[in-house]
């Protein structure tokens, strides 16, 4: 695979983030190549853009109002790795957000498309935050 410029990779990533921030998950899913692989350690491995979209759209429909602040980004060749937080709506009584961190490893394939994404996060931490958030919403 040819190596792409850092500028092109960063522009494609900025577009992907823009779609995510707009909750445009179909647009986000369409940033993947037809033969892309998406690894989500709790949900499974999805091969091909159609399968990624079939999984992604219903899952993200449940996450309305969430945001995904990015803490840092590293580019190495065609690989872009970033640390993010899943931030749920609302705040705890102490003012801190309901959130849990994760990492994504992506491979850029050119023409604004990604051939690979792997999301890594601690599922136990995610469950704890989700339970705490749900309990607070009942109050």
BALUMMAR-232028 format. One record per atom (N, C-alpha, C, O): residue number from 1; residue in one letter; atom name; x, y, z. Coordinates in pm, whole numbers, m for minus. Atoms other than C-alpha are relative to their C-alpha. Example, Ala and Ser with C-alpha at 12.3 -4.5 7.8 and 13.67 -1.06 7.14 Angstrom:
<pts>
PT; nr; rest; atom; x; y; z
PT; 1; a; N; 89; m119; 0
PT; 1; a; CA; 1230; m450; 780
PT; 1; a; C; 90; 120; 0
PT; 1; a; O; 194; 118; 66
PT; 2; s; N; m82; m119; m6
PT; 2; s; CA; 1367; m106; 714
PT; 2; s; C; m77; 109; 73
PT; 2; s; O; m26; 220; 90
</pts>
This chain:
<pts>
PT; nr; rest; atom; x; y; z
PT; 1; x; N; 85; m117; 0
PT; 1; x; CA; 0; 0; 0
PT; 1; x; C; 90; 124; 0
PT; 1; x; O; 190; 128; 72
PT; 2; x; N; m82; m123; 1
PT; 2; x; CA; 137; 345; m79
PT; 2; x; C; m14; 73; 133
PT; 2; x; O; m115; 61; 203
PT; 3; x; N; 10; m81; m121
PT; 3; x; CA; 215; 576; 208
PT; 3; x; C; m56; 136; m40
PT; 3; x; O; m11; 198; m136
PT; 4; x; N; 67; m127; 28
PT; 4; x; CA; m6; 884; 216
PT; 4; x; C; 63; 109; 85
PT; 4; x; O; 131; 82; 184
PT; 5; x; N; m58; m111; m75
PT; 5; x; CA; 93; 1228; 336
PT; 5; x; C; m73; 17; 132
PT; 5; x; O; m191; m15; 146
PT; 6; x; N; 59; m28; m132
PT; 6; x; CA; 34; 1324; 695
PT; 6; x; C; m116; 97; m14
PT; 6; x; O; m219; 83; 53
PT; 7; x; N; 106; m99; 22
PT; 7; x; CA; m172; 1619; 571
PT; 7; x; C; m128; m66; m49
PT; 7; x; O; m237; m35; 0
PT; 8; x; N; 118; 69; 53
PT; 8; x; CA; m408; 1393; 373
PT; 8; x; C; m66; m83; 109
PT; 8; x; O; m189; m83; 122
PT; 9; x; N; 54; 84; m108
PT; 9; x; CA; m448; 1156; 669
PT; 9; x; C; m70; 87; 103
PT; 9; x; O; m180; 53; 148
PT; 10; x; N; 61; m90; m99
PT; 10; x; CA; m517; 1443; 909
PT; 10; x; C; m130; 62; m52
PT; 10; x; O; m225; 79; 24
PT; 11; x; N; 123; m55; 59
PT; 11; x; CA; m774; 1594; 669
PT; 11; x; C; m112; m104; 1
PT; 11; x; O; m227; m72; 33
PT; 12; x; N; 100; 107; m1
PT; 12; x; CA; m953; 1259; 636
PT; 12; x; C; m50; m26; 143
PT; 12; x; O; m168; m53; 164
PT; 13; x; N; 38; 20; m140
PT; 13; x; CA; m951; 1221; 1014
PT; 13; x; C; m90; 114; 47
PT; 13; x; O; m189; 91; 116
PT; 14; x; N; 83; m115; m37
PT; 14; x; CA; m1090; 1573; 1061
PT; 14; x; C; m142; m16; m54
PT; 14; x; O; m238; 18; 13
PT; 15; x; N; 132; 24; 60
PT; 15; x; CA; m1377; 1481; 825
PT; 15; x; C; m75; m107; 79
PT; 15; x; O; m195; m92; 106
PT; 16; x; N; 61; 107; m78
PT; 16; x; CA; m1445; 1161; 1019
PT; 16; x; C; m50; 53; 135
PT; 16; x; O; m160; 19; 178
PT; 17; x; N; 38; m59; m128
PT; 17; x; CA; m1452; 1354; 1348
PT; 17; x; C; m119; 94; m18
PT; 17; x; O; m211; 94; 65
PT; 18; x; N; 111; m91; 28
PT; 18; x; CA; m1682; 1617; 1195
PT; 18; x; C; m131; m76; m13
PT; 18; x; O; m234; m34; 40
PT; 19; x; N; 121; 82; 16
PT; 19; x; CA; m1932; 1347; 1094
PT; 19; x; C; m45; m57; 134
PT; 19; x; O; m164; m61; 165
PT; 20; x; N; 29; 55; m134
PT; 20; x; CA; m1910; 1190; 1441
PT; 20; x; C; m64; 108; 87
PT; 20; x; O; m163; 81; 155
PT; 21; x; N; 54; m109; m82
PT; 21; x; CA; m1973; 1527; 1609
PT; 21; x; C; m141; 39; m41
PT; 21; x; O; m218; 90; 41
PT; 22; x; N; 134; m30; 50
PT; 22; x; CA; m2284; 1574; 1392
PT; 22; x; C; m97; m116; 23
PT; 22; x; O; m213; m107; m15
PT; 23; x; N; 79; 124; m13
PT; 23; x; CA; m2412; 1225; 1489
PT; 23; x; C; m42; m52; m136
PT; 23; x; O; m148; m113; m149
PT; 24; x; N; 25; 52; 134
PT; 24; x; CA; m2397; 1142; 1118
PT; 24; x; C; 74; m133; m13
PT; 24; x; O; 181; m141; m73
PT; 25; x; N; m67; 130; m7
PT; 25; x; CA; m2316; 776; 1170
PT; 25; x; C; 0; m71; m135
PT; 25; x; O; 87; m153; m162
PT; 26; x; N; m5; 57; 136
PT; 26; x; CA; m2408; 679; 815
PT; 26; x; C; 118; 61; m76
PT; 26; x; O; 193; m11; m142
PT; 27; x; N; m115; m65; 62
PT; 27; x; CA; m2160; 936; 687
PT; 27; x; C; 131; m52; 57
PT; 27; x; O; 226; m77; m17
PT; 28; x; N; m119; 54; m67
PT; 28; x; CA; m1906; 815; 943
PT; 28; x; C; 31; m140; m55
PT; 28; x; O; 145; m170; m90
PT; 29; x; N; m20; 136; 51
PT; 29; x; CA; m1958; 454; 831
PT; 29; x; C; 44; m3; m144
PT; 29; x; O; 118; m93; m185
PT; 30; x; N; m39; m7; 141
PT; 30; x; CA; m1918; 556; 470
PT; 30; x; C; 142; 50; m22
PT; 30; x; O; 187; 59; m136
PT; 31; x; N; m141; m34; 15
PT; 31; x; CA; m1564; 675; 542
PT; 31; x; C; 87; m126; m7
PT; 31; x; O; 209; m116; m25
PT; 32; x; N; m75; 124; 9
PT; 32; x; CA; m1463; 308; 539
PT; 32; x; C; 0; m54; m143
PT; 32; x; O; m94; m30; m219
PT; 33; x; N; m7; 66; 131
PT; 33; x; CA; m1352; 116; 231
PT; 33; x; C; m102; m114; m4
PT; 33; x; O; m151; m158; 100
PT; 34; x; N; 96; 111; 15
PT; 34; x; CA; m1582; m154; 93
PT; 34; x; C; 45; m125; 74
PT; 34; x; O; m38; m203; 121
PT; 35; x; N; m53; 122; m63
PT; 35; x; CA; m1352; m422; 239
PT; 35; x; C; 61; 27; 138
PT; 35; x; O; 141; m53; 187
PT; 36; x; N; m57; m38; m130
PT; 36; x; CA; m1271; m248; 569
PT; 36; x; C; m32; m104; 107
PT; 36; x; O; m126; m182; 95
PT; 37; x; N; 21; 84; m118
PT; 37; x; CA; m1243; m433; 898
PT; 37; x; C; m10; 93; 120
PT; 37; x; O; 73; 181; 140
PT; 38; x; N; 21; m78; m122
PT; 38; x; CA; m1379; m283; 1221
PT; 38; x; C; m5; m98; 115
PT; 38; x; O; m90; m187; 119
PT; 39; x; N; m8; 88; m117
PT; 39; x; CA; m1284; m453; 1547
PT; 39; x; C; m47; 79; 121
PT; 39; x; O; 13; 181; 157
PT; 40; x; N; 52; m59; m123
PT; 40; x; CA; m1489; m363; 1853
PT; 40; x; C; 1; m116; 100
PT; 40; x; O; m77; m211; 87
PT; 41; x; N; m29; 118; m82
PT; 41; x; CA; m1371; m590; 2133
PT; 41; x; C; m118; m57; 76
PT; 41; x; O; m118; m175; 109
PT; 42; x; N; 118; 53; m68
PT; 42; x; CA; m1707; m621; 2304
PT; 42; x; C; m106; m46; m100
PT; 42; x; O; m171; m148; m79
PT; 43; x; N; 106; 26; 97
PT; 43; x; CA; m1937; m618; 1999
PT; 43; x; C; 38; m100; m108
PT; 43; x; O; m49; m170; m160
PT; 44; x; N; m44; 95; 101
PT; 44; x; CA; m1726; m821; 1755
PT; 44; x; C; 82; 65; m110
PT; 44; x; O; 120; 182; m101
PT; 45; x; N; m76; m45; 116
PT; 45; x; CA; m1540; m790; 1426
PT; 45; x; C; m94; 6; m119
PT; 45; x; O; m166; m90; m147
PT; 46; x; N; 90; m24; 113
PT; 46; x; CA; m1722; m648; 1124
PT; 46; x; C; 83; 18; m125
PT; 46; x; O; 172; 103; m130
PT; 47; x; N; m78; m1; 125
PT; 47; x; CA; m1591; m708; 774
PT; 47; x; C; m84; 56; m113
PT; 47; x; O; m191; 5; m145
PT; 48; x; N; 69; m64; 111
PT; 48; x; CA; m1693; m481; 490
PT; 48; x; C; m86; 115; 47
PT; 48; x; O; m147; 110; 154
PT; 49; x; N; 75; m121; m37
PT; 49; x; CA; m1858; m139; 493
PT; 49; x; C; m146; m29; 28
PT; 49; x; O; m202; 26; 123
PT; 50; x; N; 142; 30; m23
PT; 50; x; CA; m2209; m284; 465
PT; 50; x; C; m22; m61; 137
PT; 50; x; O; m118; m26; 206
PT; 51; x; N; 13; 62; m133
PT; 51; x; CA; m2157; m497; 776
PT; 51; x; C; 33; 99; 111
PT; 51; x; O; m28; 95; 218
PT; 52; x; N; m32; m105; m98
PT; 52; x; CA; m1996; m206; 960
PT; 52; x; C; m123; 88; 20
PT; 52; x; O; m161; 116; 134
PT; 53; x; N; 119; m86; m10
PT; 53; x; CA; m2299; 12; 882
PT; 53; x; C; m116; m73; 67
PT; 53; x; O; m188; m13; 147
PT; 54; x; N; 111; 77; m59
PT; 54; x; CA; m2546; m265; 975
PT; 54; x; C; 15; m11; 151
PT; 54; x; O; m86; m14; 223
PT; 55; x; N; m24; 2; m144
PT; 55; x; CA; m2385; m283; 1319
PT; 55; x; C; m1; 141; 59
PT; 55; x; O; m64; 165; 162
PT; 56; x; N; m24; m133; m54
PT; 56; x; CA; m2293; 84; 1368
PT; 56; x; C; m127; 83; 17
PT; 56; x; O; m146; 146; 121
PT; 57; x; N; 116; m88; m4
PT; 57; x; CA; m2622; 257; 1289
PT; 57; x; C; m94; m30; 117
PT; 57; x; O; m131; 63; 189
PT; 58; x; N; 88; 26; m115
PT; 58; x; CA; m2844; 77; 1545
PT; 58; x; C; 69; 26; 135
PT; 58; x; O; 6; 72; 229
PT; 59; x; N; m72; m22; m125
PT; 59; x; CA; m2573; 94; 1814
PT; 59; x; C; 7; 149; 31
PT; 59; x; O; m20; 190; 144
PT; 60; x; N; m17; m142; m26
PT; 60; x; CA; m2513; 465; 1772
PT; 60; x; C; m134; 73; 15
PT; 60; x; O; m138; 182; 71
PT; 61; x; N; 133; m59; m22
PT; 61; x; CA; m2888; 538; 1762
PT; 61; x; C; m32; 4; 149
PT; 61; x; O; m113; 85; 194
PT; 62; x; N; 21; 6; m145
PT; 62; x; CA; m2879; 447; 2133
PT; 62; x; C; 87; 101; 75
PT; 62; x; O; 75; 115; 197
PT; 63; x; N; m98; m88; m64
PT; 63; x; CA; m2607; 706; 2201
PT; 63; x; C; m25; 148; m30
PT; 63; x; O; 68; 227; m33
PT; 64; x; N; 33; m140; 28
PT; 64; x; CA; m2790; 1030; 2119
PT; 64; x; C; 42; 88; 117
PT; 64; x; O; 19; 55; 233
PT; 65; x; N; m42; m93; m102
PT; 65; x; CA; m2645; 1323; 2306
PT; 65; x; C; 139; m26; 56
PT; 65; x; O; 190; 55; 134
PT; 66; x; N; m136; 28; m44
PT; 66; x; CA; m2308; 1158; 2368
PT; 66; x; C; 96; 87; m80
PT; 66; x; O; 66; 127; m192
PT; 67; x; N; m108; m66; 72
PT; 67; x; CA; m1989; 1339; 2275
PT; 67; x; C; 125; m85; 14
PT; 67; x; O; 131; m177; 96
PT; 68; x; N; m119; 85; 7
PT; 68; x; CA; m1645; 1201; 2202
PT; 68; x; C; 127; 85; m4
PT; 68; x; O; 197; 87; m105
PT; 69; x; N; m121; m84; 0
PT; 69; x; CA; m1368; 1441; 2308
PT; 69; x; C; 124; m84; m29
PT; 69; x; O; 138; m197; 18
PT; 70; x; N; m126; 67; 36
PT; 70; x; CA; m1029; 1347; 2166
PT; 70; x; C; 113; 65; 79
PT; 70; x; O; 130; 187; 76
PT; 71; x; N; m110; m48; m84
PT; 71; x; CA; m731; 1378; 2399
PT; 71; x; C; 130; 17; m77
PT; 71; x; O; 202; 114; m56
PT; 72; x; N; m121; m11; 80
PT; 72; x; CA; m450; 1312; 2153
PT; 72; x; C; m10; m89; m123
PT; 72; x; O; m90; m182; m129
PT; 73; x; N; m5; 71; 128
PT; 73; x; CA; m372; 1185; 1804
PT; 73; x; C; 147; m23; m35
PT; 73; x; O; 229; 67; m19
PT; 74; x; N; m135; 30; 48
PT; 74; x; CA; m59; 1013; 1672
PT; 74; x; C; m11; m59; m140
PT; 74; x; O; m96; m144; m166
PT; 75; x; N; m3; 52; 137
PT; 75; x; CA; 19; 947; 1306
PT; 75; x; C; 136; m65; m22
PT; 75; x; O; 240; m6; 6
PT; 76; x; N; m122; 73; 32
PT; 76; x; CA; 274; 686; 1201
PT; 76; x; C; m22; m70; m132
PT; 76; x; O; m93; m171; m138
PT; 77; x; N; 28; 55; 133
PT; 77; x; CA; 283; 612; 830
PT; 77; x; C; m146; 21; m32
PT; 77; x; O; m197; 133; m22
PT; 78; x; N; 142; m8; 31
PT; 78; x; CA; m75; 534; 727
PT; 78; x; C; m88; m29; 121
PT; 78; x; O; m211; m30; 111
PT; 79; x; N; 74; 32; m122
PT; 79; x; CA; m175; 451; 1083
PT; 79; x; C; m24; 127; 81
PT; 79; x; O; 66; 210; 98
PT; 80; x; N; 35; m111; m89
PT; 80; x; CA; m357; 703; 1301
PT; 80; x; C; m62; m61; 125
PT; 80; x; O; m157; m139; 117
PT; 81; x; N; 47; 52; m129
PT; 81; x; CA; m411; 626; 1669
PT; 81; x; C; m46; 119; 82
PT; 81; x; O; 22; 223; 86
PT; 82; x; N; 47; m111; m82
PT; 82; x; CA; m617; 842; 1899
PT; 82; x; C; m68; m49; 127
PT; 82; x; O; m128; m156; 131
PT; 83; x; N; 65; 27; m128
PT; 83; x; CA; m738; 850; 2259
PT; 83; x; C; m122; 91; 9
PT; 83; x; O; m113; 211; m16
PT; 84; x; N; 127; m72; m6
PT; 84; x; CA; m1099; 954; 2311
PT; 84; x; C; m71; m35; 130
PT; 84; x; O; m30; m124; 206
PT; 85; x; N; 88; 31; m113
PT; 85; x; CA; m1364; 961; 2576
PT; 85; x; C; m142; m9; m50
PT; 85; x; O; m187; 75; m129
PT; 86; x; N; 145; 7; 21
PT; 86; x; CA; m1722; 844; 2549
PT; 86; x; C; m59; 80; 114
PT; 86; x; O; m55; 38; 230
PT; 87; x; N; 58; m87; m103
PT; 87; x; CA; m1895; 1126; 2733
PT; 87; x; C; m151; 1; m15
PT; 87; x; O; m204; 40; m119
PT; 88; x; N; 146; 7; m1
PT; 88; x; CA; m2259; 1076; 2823
PT; 88; x; C; m58; 135; 41
PT; 88; x; O; 12; 216; 101
PT; 89; x; N; 62; m127; m40
PT; 89; x; CA; m2506; 1363; 2873
PT; 89; x; C; m8; 13; 152
PT; 89; x; O; m21; m86; 224
PT; 90; x; N; 15; m28; m142
PT; 90; x; CA; m2523; 1527; 3214
PT; 90; x; C; 131; m6; 75
PT; 90; x; O; 237; m36; 19
PT; 91; x; N; m118; 0; m88
PT; 91; x; CA; m2284; 1551; 3505
PT; 91; x; C; m37; m63; 134
PT; 91; x; O; m153; m67; 175
PT; 92; x; N; 16; 50; m136
PT; 92; x; CA; m2234; 1389; 3840
PT; 92; x; C; m25; 118; 94
PT; 92; x; O; m7; 233; 56
PT; 93; x; N; 25; m105; m100
PT; 93; x; CA; m2323; 1582; 4156
PT; 93; x; C; 124; 86; 23
PT; 93; x; O; 113; 204; 55
PT; 94; x; N; m123; m76; m20
PT; 94; x; CA; m1957; 1685; 4182
PT; 94; x; C; 41; 80; m124
PT; 94; x; O; 144; 148; m123
PT; 95; x; N; m29; m76; 122
PT; 95; x; CA; m1969; 1834; 3830
PT; 95; x; C; 82; m75; m103
PT; 95; x; O; 100; m26; m214
PT; 96; x; N; m81; 76; 96
PT; 96; x; CA; m1755; 1566; 3665
PT; 96; x; C; m92; m72; m100
PT; 96; x; O; m205; m107; m67
PT; 97; x; N; 84; 64; 102
PT; 97; x; CA; m1881; 1408; 3343
PT; 97; x; C; m6; m152; 20
PT; 97; x; O; 83; m212; 79
PT; 98; x; N; 8; 146; 12
PT; 98; x; CA; m2002; 1052; 3301
PT; 98; x; C; 74; m35; m128
PT; 98; x; O; 27; m3; m237
PT; 99; x; N; m79; 31; 119
PT; 99; x; CA; m1736; 920; 3067
PT; 99; x; C; 96; m115; 28
PT; 99; x; O; 127; m146; 143
PT; 100; x; N; m105; 102; m10
PT; 100; x; CA; m1491; 641; 2997
PT; 100; x; C; 90; 12; m123
PT; 100; x; O; 42; 41; m232
PT; 101; x; N; m96; m20; 109
PT; 101; x; CA; m1175; 649; 2783
PT; 101; x; C; 17; m124; m86
PT; 101; x; O; m20; m235; m48
PT; 102; x; N; m35; 109; 90
PT; 102; x; CA; m1067; 439; 2490
PT; 102; x; C; 104; 46; m101
PT; 102; x; O; 138; 164; m109
PT; 103; x; N; m95; m26; 107
PT; 103; x; CA; m820; 414; 2205
PT; 103; x; C; m54; m59; m129
PT; 103; x; O; m119; m163; m128
PT; 104; x; N; 31; 56; 131
PT; 104; x; CA; m878; 366; 1835
PT; 104; x; C; 128; m3; m83
PT; 104; x; O; 204; 93; m87
PT; 105; x; N; m110; 17; 94
PT; 105; x; CA; m620; 233; 1594
PT; 105; x; C; m65; m8; m138
PT; 105; x; O; m150; m93; m161
PT; 106; x; N; 59; m4; 133
PT; 106; x; CA; m703; 316; 1232
PT; 106; x; C; 109; m9; m106
PT; 106; x; O; 224; 26; m81
PT; 107; x; N; m90; 5; 115
PT; 107; x; CA; m543; 254; 893
PT; 107; x; C; m64; 78; m114
PT; 107; x; O; m177; 49; m154
PT; 108; x; N; 49; m82; 110
PT; 108; x; CA; m584; 511; 620
PT; 108; x; C; 30; m69; m132
PT; 108; x; O; 138; m124; m151
PT; 109; x; N; m14; 70; 128
PT; 109; x; CA; m640; 375; 268
PT; 109; x; C; m1; 94; m121
PT; 109; x; O; 10; 48; m235
PT; 110; x; N; 0; m97; 110
PT; 110; x; CA; m652; 696; 61
PT; 110; x; C; m141; 42; m38
PT; 110; x; O; m239; m24; m2
PT; 111; x; N; 127; m54; 49
PT; 111; x; CA; m930; 901; m99
PT; 111; x; C; m101; 24; 112
PT; 111; x; O; m221; 8; 91
PT; 112; x; N; 89; m29; m112
PT; 112; x; CA; m1071; 991; 242
PT; 112; x; C; m58; m122; 69
PT; 112; x; O; m150; m108; 150
PT; 113; x; N; 57; 125; m53
PT; 113; x; CA; m1135; 626; 334
PT; 113; x; C; 98; m72; 94
PT; 113; x; O; 220; m58; 84
PT; 114; x; N; m75; 77; m100
PT; 114; x; CA; m1021; 400; 617
PT; 114; x; C; m25; m148; m23
PT; 114; x; O; m138; m190; m50
PT; 115; x; N; 13; 144; 25
PT; 115; x; CA; m953; 28; 578
PT; 115; x; C; m9; m81; 130
PT; 115; x; O; m40; m200; 128
PT; 116; x; N; m3; 74; m127
PT; 116; x; CA; m931; m61; 947
PT; 116; x; C; m25; 95; 115
PT; 116; x; O; 21; 209; 116
PT; 117; x; N; 12; m69; m127
PT; 117; x; CA; m1044; 53; 1287
PT; 117; x; C; m16; m103; 109
PT; 117; x; O; m91; m200; 95
PT; 118; x; N; 12; 85; m118
PT; 118; x; CA; m1000; m115; 1622
PT; 118; x; C; m18; 90; 121
PT; 118; x; O; 65; 177; 147
PT; 119; x; N; 29; m78; m120
PT; 119; x; CA; m1156; 32; 1935
PT; 119; x; C; 33; m85; 123
PT; 119; x; O; m9; m200; 134
PT; 120; x; N; m43; 71; m121
PT; 120; x; CA; m1005; m64; 2270
PT; 120; x; C; m39; 84; 121
PT; 120; x; O; m4; 202; 130
PT; 121; x; N; 37; m68; m125
PT; 121; x; CA; m1154; 27; 2608
PT; 121; x; C; m31; m107; 103
PT; 121; x; O; m49; m224; 69
PT; 122; x; N; 28; 92; m109
PT; 122; x; CA; m1218; m132; 2944
PT; 122; x; C; m151; m16; 13
PT; 122; x; O; m220; 77; 55
PT; 123; x; N; 144; 24; m1
PT; 123; x; CA; m1564; m288; 2923
PT; 123; x; C; m58; 11; 141
PT; 123; x; O; m170; 60; 159
PT; 124; x; N; 48; m9; m138
PT; 124; x; CA; m1596; m312; 3302
PT; 124; x; C; m18; 146; 42
PT; 124; x; O; m116; 181; 108
PT; 125; x; N; 13; m144; m30
PT; 125; x; CA; m1533; 62; 3336
PT; 125; x; C; m120; 58; m74
PT; 125; x; O; m197; 135; m17
PT; 126; x; N; 114; m48; 78
PT; 126; x; CA; m1782; 132; 3058
PT; 126; x; C; m131; m38; 67
PT; 126; x; O; m220; 46; 83
PT; 127; x; N; 122; 45; m66
PT; 127; x; CA; m2050; m77; 3232
PT; 127; x; C; m26; 77; 128
PT; 127; x; O; m139; 115; 157
PT; 128; x; N; 15; m74; m126
PT; 128; x; CA; m1986; 97; 3564
PT; 128; x; C; m51; 141; m26
PT; 128; x; O; m144; 187; 41
PT; 129; x; N; 43; m137; 32
PT; 129; x; CA; m2022; 443; 3409
PT; 129; x; C; m143; m1; m52
PT; 129; x; O; m224; 83; m13
PT; 130; x; N; 136; 9; 55
PT; 130; x; CA; m2334; 339; 3215
PT; 130; x; C; m102; m25; 111
PT; 130; x; O; m209; 35; 111
PT; 131; x; N; 91; 29; m111
PT; 131; x; CA; m2495; 197; 3530
PT; 131; x; C; m18; 123; 89
PT; 131; x; O; m130; 156; 130
PT; 132; x; N; 7; m121; m84
PT; 132; x; CA; m2409; 507; 3734
PT; 132; x; C; m84; 108; m68
PT; 132; x; O; m167; 172; m4
PT; 133; x; N; 75; m100; 77
PT; 133; x; CA; m2546; 734; 3460
PT; 133; x; C; m148; m33; m3
PT; 133; x; O; m232; 55; 19
PT; 134; x; N; 140; 41; 5
PT; 134; x; CA; m2868; 532; 3425
PT; 134; x; C; m67; 19; 136
PT; 134; x; O; m182; 64; 143
PT; 135; x; N; 56; m17; m135
PT; 135; x; CA; m2921; 535; 3802
PT; 135; x; C; m26; 147; 29
PT; 135; x; O; m129; 180; 86
PT; 136; x; N; 17; m143; m24
PT; 136; x; CA; m2873; 913; 3816
PT; 136; x; C; m118; 55; m79
PT; 136; x; O; m186; 146; m32
PT; 137; x; N; 112; m46; 83
PT; 137; x; CA; m3128; 960; 3537
PT; 137; x; C; m135; m39; 61
PT; 137; x; O; m236; 28; 38
PT; 138; x; N; 124; 44; m66
PT; 138; x; CA; m3389; 769; 3742
PT; 138; x; C; m35; 89; 118
PT; 138; x; O; m152; 99; 157
PT; 139; x; N; 21; m83; m121
PT; 139; x; CA; m3345; 1005; 4037
PT; 139; x; C; m73; 128; m30
PT; 139; x; O; m98; 208; 60
</pts>
